[in-house]
Amino acid sequence: MGPLTASILTLLHKITGSVLVLFGLVLFPMPIPVGLVMIAVGLLLLAPYFKPVQIVVRSLRRRSDKVDSALLKIKPKCPRVIRKAIEKTAP
């Protein structure tokens, strides 16, 4: 993968992650937890690129064993960028 392709992919991850977090926040109050899932995926897309997001995700994983075990469970099925984020945010 060339440097231009990598930078475009990075930009795409940042935009997609930001949009997912924003829409997740809007949908969060709904009875079905779609907003929560969107926020989680968005944060995992942003985590490899932003240290503050890594700190937030790491903190969530430390506080909740359920979150940590769920992330470890889905890690093998995730795209590389999400797997990398799960590794970087290990408690």
N, CA, C and O atoms as a GROMACS GRO file, in nm:
protein
  364
    1MET      N    1   0.086  -0.116   0.000
    1MET     CA    2   0.000   0.000   0.000
    1MET      C    3   0.091   0.123   0.000
    1MET      O    4   0.179   0.136   0.085
    2GLY      N    5   0.068   0.212  -0.094
    2GLY     CA    6   0.148   0.332  -0.106
    2GLY      C    7   0.112   0.436  -0.002
    2GLY      O    8   0.009   0.425   0.065
    3PRO      N    9   0.197   0.540   0.011
    3PRO     CA   10   0.171   0.643   0.113
    3PRO      C   11   0.042   0.721   0.087
    3PRO      O   12  -0.027   0.761   0.181
    4LEU      N   13   0.009   0.742  -0.040
    4LEU     CA   14  -0.115   0.814  -0.071
    4LEU      C   15  -0.237   0.732  -0.031
    4LEU      O   16  -0.332   0.784   0.027
    5THR      N   17  -0.233   0.603  -0.062
    5THR     CA   18  -0.344   0.515  -0.026
    5THR      C   19  -0.358   0.507   0.126
    5THR      O   20  -0.470   0.507   0.177
    6ALA      N   21  -0.246   0.499   0.197
    6ALA     CA   22  -0.251   0.491   0.343
    6ALA      C   23  -0.308   0.619   0.403
    6ALA      O   24  -0.386   0.613   0.499
    7SER      N   25  -0.270   0.735   0.348
    7SER     CA   26  -0.322   0.860   0.403
    7SER      C   27  -0.471   0.877   0.373
    7SER      O   28  -0.545   0.932   0.454
    8ILE      N   29  -0.515   0.830   0.258
    8ILE     CA   30  -0.657   0.836   0.224
    8ILE      C   31  -0.736   0.743   0.316
    8ILE      O   32  -0.844   0.778   0.364
    9LEU      N   33  -0.680   0.624   0.342
    9LEU     CA   34  -0.746   0.529   0.431
    9LEU      C   35  -0.753   0.585   0.574
    9LEU      O   36  -0.854   0.568   0.642
   10THR      N   37  -0.647   0.650   0.619
   10THR     CA   38  -0.645   0.712   0.752
   10THR      C   39  -0.753   0.820   0.760
   10THR      O   40  -0.827   0.826   0.858
   11LEU      N   41  -0.761   0.904   0.659
   11LEU     CA   42  -0.863   1.009   0.656
   11LEU      C   43  -1.003   0.948   0.656
   11LEU      O   44  -1.092   0.998   0.724
   12LEU      N   45  -1.022   0.843   0.580
   12LEU     CA   46  -1.151   0.775   0.575
   12LEU      C   47  -1.188   0.718   0.712
   12LEU      O   48  -1.304   0.726   0.754
   13HIS      N   49  -1.091   0.659   0.782
   13HIS     CA   50  -1.117   0.606   0.916
   13HIS      C   51  -1.156   0.717   1.013
   13HIS      O   52  -1.249   0.702   1.092
   14LYS      N   53  -1.085   0.830   1.006
   14LYS     CA   54  -1.115   0.941   1.096
   14LYS      C   55  -1.253   0.999   1.070
   14LYS      O   56  -1.327   1.029   1.165
   15ILE      N   57  -1.288   1.015   0.945
   15ILE     CA   58  -1.420   1.070   0.911
   15ILE      C   59  -1.531   0.972   0.951
   15ILE      O   60  -1.629   1.011   1.013
   16THR      N   61  -1.513   0.846   0.914
   16THR     CA   62  -1.614   0.746   0.946
   16THR      C   63  -1.631   0.730   1.097
   16THR      O   64  -1.744   0.723   1.146
   17GLY      N   65  -1.520   0.726   1.171
   17GLY     CA   66  -1.527   0.715   1.316
   17GLY      C   67  -1.598   0.833   1.379
   17GLY      O   68  -1.680   0.816   1.470
   18SER      N   69  -1.569   0.953   1.331
   18SER     CA   70  -1.633   1.074   1.385
   18SER      C   71  -1.783   1.074   1.357
   18SER      O   72  -1.863   1.108   1.444
   19VAL      N   73  -1.820   1.037   1.237
   19VAL     CA   74  -1.963   1.033   1.200
   19VAL      C   75  -2.036   0.928   1.283
   19VAL      O   76  -2.147   0.953   1.329
   20LEU      N   77  -1.974   0.812   1.303
   20LEU     CA   78  -2.038   0.708   1.384
   20LEU      C   79  -2.059   0.753   1.528
   20LEU      O   80  -2.163   0.726   1.588
   21VAL      N   81  -1.959   0.820   1.585
   21VAL     CA   82  -1.973   0.868   1.722
   21VAL      C   83  -2.083   0.973   1.731
   21VAL      O   84  -2.165   0.969   1.823
   22LEU      N   85  -2.086   1.067   1.636
   22LEU     CA   86  -2.190   1.172   1.639
   22LEU      C   87  -2.330   1.114   1.624
   22LEU      O   88  -2.420   1.148   1.701
   23PHE      N   89  -2.350   1.026   1.526
   23PHE     CA   90  -2.482   0.965   1.508
   23PHE      C   91  -2.516   0.874   1.625
   23PHE      O   92  -2.632   0.864   1.664
   24GLY      N   93  -2.416   0.807   1.681
   24GLY     CA   94  -2.439   0.723   1.798
   24GLY      C   95  -2.488   0.803   1.917
   24GLY      O   96  -2.576   0.759   1.991
   25LEU      N   97  -2.431   0.923   1.934
   25LEU     CA   98  -2.476   1.009   2.044
   25LEU      C   99  -2.621   1.053   2.023
   25LEU      O  100  -2.697   1.064   2.119
   26VAL      N  101  -2.658   1.079   1.898
   26VAL     CA  102  -2.796   1.118   1.868
   26VAL      C  103  -2.892   1.002   1.893
   26VAL      O  104  -3.001   1.022   1.945
   27LEU      N  105  -2.851   0.880   1.856
   27LEU     CA  106  -2.938   0.764   1.869
   27LEU      C  107  -2.930   0.696   2.006
   27LEU      O  108  -3.006   0.603   2.033
   28PHE      N  109  -2.841   0.742   2.092
   28PHE     CA  110  -2.819   0.678   2.221
   28PHE      C  111  -2.944   0.664   2.306
   28PHE      O  112  -2.963   0.560   2.369
   29PRO      N  113  -3.032   0.766   2.311
   29PRO     CA  114  -3.150   0.754   2.398
   29PRO      C  115  -3.256   0.654   2.350
   29PRO      O  116  -3.352   0.627   2.423
   30MET      N  117  -3.242   0.601   2.232
   30MET     CA  118  -3.344   0.508   2.180
   30MET      C  119  -3.342   0.378   2.259
   30MET      O  120  -3.239   0.340   2.316
   31PRO      N  121  -3.456   0.308   2.264
   31PRO     CA  122  -3.464   0.185   2.342
   31PRO      C  123  -3.373   0.072   2.291
   31PRO      O  124  -3.325  -0.010   2.370
   32ILE      N  125  -3.351   0.067   2.163
   32ILE     CA  126  -3.261  -0.034   2.106
   32ILE      C  127  -3.120   0.026   2.110
   32ILE      O  128  -3.103   0.141   2.069
   33PRO      N  129  -3.019  -0.048   2.156
   33PRO     CA  130  -2.886   0.010   2.178
   33PRO      C  131  -2.802   0.031   2.051
   33PRO      O  132  -2.681   0.008   2.053
   34VAL      N  133  -2.864   0.073   1.944
   34VAL     CA  134  -2.791   0.097   1.819
   34VAL      C  135  -2.688   0.209   1.838
   34VAL      O  136  -2.576   0.200   1.789
   35GLY      N  137  -2.727   0.313   1.910
   35GLY     CA  138  -2.637   0.425   1.933
   35GLY      C  139  -2.512   0.384   2.007
   35GLY      O  140  -2.403   0.432   1.977
   36LEU      N  141  -2.526   0.296   2.103
   36LEU     CA  142  -2.412   0.249   2.181
   36LEU      C  143  -2.314   0.171   2.093
   36LEU      O  144  -2.193   0.187   2.104
   37VAL      N  145  -2.367   0.088   2.006
   37VAL     CA  146  -2.283   0.012   1.913
   37VAL      C  147  -2.210   0.107   1.818
   37VAL      O  148  -2.092   0.090   1.792
   38MET      N  149  -2.282   0.208   1.768
   38MET     CA  150  -2.220   0.305   1.677
   38MET      C  151  -2.108   0.382   1.747
   38MET      O  152  -2.003   0.406   1.688
   39ILE      N  153  -2.131   0.422   1.870
   39ILE     CA  154  -2.029   0.493   1.946
   39ILE      C  155  -1.906   0.404   1.966
   39ILE      O  156  -1.793   0.449   1.949
   40ALA      N  157  -1.928   0.279   2.001
   40ALA     CA  158  -1.817   0.186   2.025
   40ALA      C  159  -1.733   0.165   1.899
   40ALA      O  160  -1.610   0.171   1.904
   41VAL      N  161  -1.798   0.141   1.787
   41VAL     CA  162  -1.725   0.120   1.662
   41VAL      C  163  -1.654   0.248   1.620
   41VAL      O  164  -1.539   0.244   1.574
   42GLY      N  165  -1.719   0.361   1.636
   42GLY     CA  166  -1.656   0.490   1.602
   42GLY      C  167  -1.533   0.517   1.686
   42GLY      O  168  -1.431   0.561   1.634
   43LEU      N  169  -1.542   0.490   1.816
   43LEU     CA  170  -1.425   0.511   1.903
   43LEU      C  171  -1.311   0.417   1.866
   43LEU      O  172  -1.195   0.455   1.871
   44LEU      N  173  -1.345   0.293   1.830
   44LEU     CA  174  -1.241   0.199   1.790
   44LEU      C  175  -1.176   0.238   1.657
   44LEU      O  176  -1.058   0.210   1.634
   45LEU      N  177  -1.252   0.303   1.570
   45LEU     CA  178  -1.192   0.353   1.445
   45LEU      C  179  -1.100   0.473   1.471
   45LEU      O  180  -1.001   0.491   1.401
   46LEU      N  181  -1.134   0.553   1.570
   46LEU     CA  182  -1.055   0.672   1.602
   46LEU      C  183  -0.935   0.642   1.693
   46LEU      O  184  -0.837   0.717   1.692
   47ALA      N  185  -0.941   0.536   1.769
   47ALA     CA  186  -0.839   0.506   1.870
   47ALA      C  187  -0.696   0.496   1.816
   47ALA      O  188  -0.605   0.545   1.882
   48PRO      N  189  -0.672   0.436   1.700
   48PRO     CA  190  -0.533   0.428   1.655
   48PRO      C  191  -0.470   0.564   1.624
   48PRO      O  192  -0.347   0.575   1.618
   49TYR      N  193  -0.551   0.665   1.605
   49TYR     CA  194  -0.500   0.794   1.559
   49TYR      C  195  -0.500   0.903   1.666
   49TYR      O  196  -0.429   1.003   1.652
   50PHE      N  197  -0.578   0.885   1.773
   50PHE     CA  198  -0.591   0.990   1.874
   50PHE      C  199  -0.566   0.934   2.013
   50PHE      O  200  -0.638   0.845   2.059
   51LYS      N  201  -0.464   0.985   2.080
   51LYS     CA  202  -0.429   0.939   2.214
   51LYS      C  203  -0.543   0.959   2.315
   51LYS      O  204  -0.568   0.868   2.395
   52PRO      N  205  -0.614   1.074   2.314
   52PRO     CA  206  -0.725   1.089   2.410
   52PRO      C  207  -0.834   0.982   2.394
   52PRO      O  208  -0.894   0.939   2.493
   53VAL      N  209  -0.859   0.940   2.272
   53VAL     CA  210  -0.960   0.836   2.249
   53VAL      C  211  -0.909   0.702   2.304
   53VAL      O  212  -0.986   0.625   2.361
   54GLN      N  213  -0.780   0.676   2.288
   54GLN     CA  214  -0.721   0.555   2.344
   54GLN      C  215  -0.737   0.553   2.496
   54GLN      O  216  -0.768   0.449   2.554
   55ILE      N  217  -0.717   0.668   2.559
   55ILE     CA  218  -0.730   0.677   2.705
   55ILE      C  219  -0.874   0.649   2.748
   55ILE      O  220  -0.897   0.580   2.847
   56VAL      N  221  -0.971   0.704   2.674
   56VAL     CA  222  -1.112   0.682   2.707
   56VAL      C  223  -1.149   0.535   2.692
   56VAL      O  224  -1.212   0.477   2.781
   57VAL      N  225  -1.109   0.474   2.581
   57VAL     CA  226  -1.143   0.333   2.558
   57VAL      C  227  -1.073   0.244   2.662
   57VAL      O  228  -1.133   0.151   2.714
   58ARG      N  229  -0.948   0.273   2.690
   58ARG     CA  230  -0.875   0.195   2.792
   58ARG      C  231  -0.944   0.206   2.928
   58ARG      O  232  -0.956   0.108   3.001
   59SER      N  233  -0.989   0.326   2.961
   59SER     CA  234  -1.058   0.347   3.088
   59SER      C  235  -1.189   0.268   3.094
   59SER      O  236  -1.221   0.207   3.196
   60LEU      N  237  -1.264   0.269   2.984
   60LEU     CA  238  -1.388   0.191   2.978
   60LEU      C  239  -1.360   0.042   2.995
   60LEU      O  240  -1.435  -0.029   3.063
   61ARG      N  241  -1.253  -0.005   2.932
   61ARG     CA  242  -1.219  -0.147   2.941
   61ARG      C  243  -1.175  -0.184   3.082
   61ARG      O  244  -1.202  -0.295   3.128
   62ARG      N  245  -1.109  -0.092   3.152
   62ARG     CA  246  -1.067  -0.120   3.290
   62ARG      C  247  -1.187  -0.128   3.383
   62ARG      O  248  -1.192  -0.212   3.473
   63ARG      N  249  -1.284  -0.039   3.361
   63ARG     CA  250  -1.402  -0.033   3.449
   63ARG      C  251  -1.501  -0.145   3.425
   63ARG      O  252  -1.574  -0.183   3.517
   64SER      N  253  -1.506  -0.198   3.304
   64SER     CA  254  -1.608  -0.298   3.271
   64SER      C  255  -1.544  -0.423   3.213
   64SER      O  256  -1.488  -0.422   3.103
   65ASP      N  257  -1.553  -0.531   3.288
   65ASP     CA  258  -1.503  -0.659   3.237
   65ASP      C  259  -1.584  -0.707   3.118
   65ASP      O  260  -1.532  -0.775   3.030
   66LYS      N  261  -1.712  -0.672   3.115
   66LYS     CA  262  -1.798  -0.712   3.003
   66LYS      C  263  -1.751  -0.649   2.872
   66LYS      O  264  -1.745  -0.714   2.769
   67VAL      N  265  -1.718  -0.520   2.879
   67VAL     CA  266  -1.670  -0.450   2.759
   67VAL      C  267  -1.538  -0.511   2.713
   67VAL      O  268  -1.520  -0.538   2.594
   68ASP      N  269  -1.447  -0.533   2.807
   68ASP     CA  270  -1.317  -0.589   2.773
   68ASP      C  271  -1.331  -0.728   2.712
   68ASP      O  272  -1.269  -0.756   2.609
   69SER      N  273  -1.410  -0.813   2.772
   69SER     CA  274  -1.425  -0.949   2.719
   69SER      C  275  -1.497  -0.948   2.584
   69SER      O  276  -1.466  -1.030   2.497
   70ALA      N  277  -1.593  -0.857   2.566
   70ALA     CA  278  -1.662  -0.849   2.437
   70ALA      C  279  -1.566  -0.806   2.327
   70ALA      O  280  -1.570  -0.860   2.216
   71LEU      N  281  -1.480  -0.710   2.356
   71LEU     CA  282  -1.382  -0.666   2.256
   71LEU      C  283  -1.284  -0.777   2.223
   71LEU      O  284  -1.250  -0.797   2.106
   72LEU      N  285  -1.239  -0.849   2.323
   72LEU     CA  286  -1.146  -0.960   2.299
   72LEU      C  287  -1.214  -1.072   2.220
   72LEU      O  288  -1.149  -1.140   2.141
   73LYS      N  289  -1.342  -1.089   2.242
   73LYS     CA  290  -1.417  -1.194   2.172
   73LYS      C  291  -1.433  -1.162   2.023
   73LYS      O  292  -1.422  -1.251   1.939
   74ILE      N  293  -1.460  -1.034   1.991
   74ILE     CA  294  -1.483  -0.998   1.850
   74ILE      C  295  -1.354  -0.964   1.776
   74ILE      O  296  -1.355  -0.952   1.653
   75LYS      N  297  -1.244  -0.949   1.848
   75LYS     CA  298  -1.118  -0.906   1.787
   75LYS      C  299  -1.076  -0.989   1.664
   75LYS      O  300  -1.039  -0.929   1.563
   76PRO      N  301  -1.080  -1.123   1.668
   76PRO     CA  302  -1.036  -1.200   1.551
   76PRO      C  303  -1.120  -1.176   1.426
   76PRO      O  304  -1.073  -1.198   1.314
   77LYS      N  305  -1.244  -1.131   1.443
   77LYS     CA  306  -1.335  -1.113   1.330
   77LYS      C  307  -1.330  -0.972   1.272
   77LYS      O  308  -1.392  -0.944   1.169
   78CYS      N  309  -1.256  -0.882   1.338
   78CYS     CA  310  -1.257  -0.740   1.301
   78CYS      C  311  -1.152  -0.710   1.194
   78CYS      O  312  -1.057  -0.786   1.176
   79PRO      N  313  -1.172  -0.598   1.122
   79PRO     CA  314  -1.068  -0.552   1.029
   79PRO      C  315  -0.941  -0.514   1.106
   79PRO      O  316  -0.944  -0.495   1.227
   80ARG      N  317  -0.832  -0.506   1.034
   80ARG     CA  318  -0.702  -0.482   1.095
   80ARG      C  319  -0.698  -0.356   1.180
   80ARG      O  320  -0.638  -0.357   1.288
   81VAL      N  321  -0.758  -0.248   1.134
   81VAL     CA  322  -0.753  -0.122   1.210
   81VAL      C  323  -0.824  -0.136   1.344
   81VAL      O  324  -0.780  -0.078   1.444
   82ILE      N  325  -0.933  -0.210   1.348
   82ILE     CA  326  -1.005  -0.231   1.474
   82ILE      C  327  -0.924  -0.323   1.565
   82ILE      O  328  -0.915  -0.300   1.686
   83ARG      N  329  -0.864  -0.428   1.508
   83ARG     CA  330  -0.780  -0.517   1.590
   83ARG      C  331  -0.664  -0.440   1.653
   83ARG      O  332  -0.631  -0.460   1.769
   84LYS      N  333  -0.605  -0.351   1.574
   84LYS     CA  334  -0.495  -0.269   1.624
   84LYS      C  335  -0.542  -0.179   1.739
   84LYS      O  336  -0.472  -0.161   1.839
   85ALA      N  337  -0.660  -0.122   1.724
   85ALA     CA  338  -0.715  -0.036   1.829
   85ALA      C  339  -0.744  -0.115   1.956
   85ALA      O  340  -0.721  -0.066   2.066
   86ILE      N  341  -0.795  -0.236   1.941
   86ILE     CA  342  -0.821  -0.320   2.058
   86ILE      C  343  -0.691  -0.354   2.130
   86ILE      O  344  -0.686  -0.356   2.253
   87GLU      N  345  -0.586  -0.379   2.054
   87GLU     CA  346  -0.456  -0.408   2.115
   87GLU      C  347  -0.398  -0.285   2.185
   87GLU      O  348  -0.345  -0.296   2.295
   88LYS      N  349  -0.410  -0.169   2.121
   88LYS     CA  350  -0.355  -0.045   2.178
   88LYS      C  351  -0.427  -0.002   2.305
   88LYS      O  352  -0.369   0.067   2.389
   89THR      N  353  -0.551  -0.041   2.320
   89THR     CA  354  -0.629   0.003   2.435
   89THR      C  355  -0.644  -0.104   2.543
   89THR      O  356  -0.731  -0.094   2.629
   90ALA      N  357  -0.558  -0.204   2.537
   90ALA     CA  358  -0.565  -0.310   2.639
   90ALA      C  359  -0.542  -0.251   2.777
   90ALA      O  360  -0.452  -0.169   2.796
   91PRO      N  361  -0.624  -0.291   2.874
   91PRO     CA  362  -0.609  -0.235   3.010
   91PRO      C  363  -0.481  -0.278   3.081
   91PRO      O  364  -0.457  -0.238   3.194
   0.00000   0.00000   0.00000
